[in-house]
Amino acid sequence: MNRLINKKEIQAGKEITLLQGDITDEKVDAIVNAANSHLKHGGGVAGAIVRKGGSVIQEESNKLGFVPVGHCAITTGGSLAAHYVIHTVGPRWGEGNEHQKLKRAVLNTLILASEKGFKSLSFPAISAGIFGFPIDECAEIILTNARDYLLTYDDSSLEEVRICLFDESSVSAFKTVYEKIFQV
């Protein structure tokens, strides 16, 4: 069971929720996978998603092929609680222009979810794991862009953007940024 940390209504019917737990347990339309460009889901969040959702996720990913940094692709969720997985490729720290690339990755994910008519979406800390993106900067980019997207695109189908983090240090970093941005 994922634990609620904070929930904020951005405007009527649109909210951003911060949770601690296992993203593979999220009961949402889609979860976001912090993917690499080749969509090889071996470790971290990606590995956990395939282990729990089944090999069909990797098989569908193999058919999609290469996804550039800042972009995303979608597969079914296999046996996950979520119906779909959006595989979002964030930047590796040190490759250059990382902040803009992560911002683009988050925005492209939100746009794809809305194009699919999804009402709920759950993000991990994209690029903050093995890709080395500083967690506080990752939190700032994901939370700010989710907020701005929900405020800007009234016609978006998205009603709830969730951020689901596994470890206490990531939760703590996101909670600090969340409280600053949303003044809670």
Secondary structure, DSSP 8 states (H G I E B T S, - for coil): --EEEEEEEEETTEEEEEEES-GGG--SSEEEEEE-TT----SHHHHHHHHHH-HHHHHHHHHH----TT-EEEEE-TTSSSSEEEEEE---TTSS-HHHHHHHHHHHHHHHHHHTT-SEEEE--TTSSTT---HHHHHHHHHHHHHHHHHH-TT-S--EEEEEE-SHHHHHHHHHHHHHHHT-
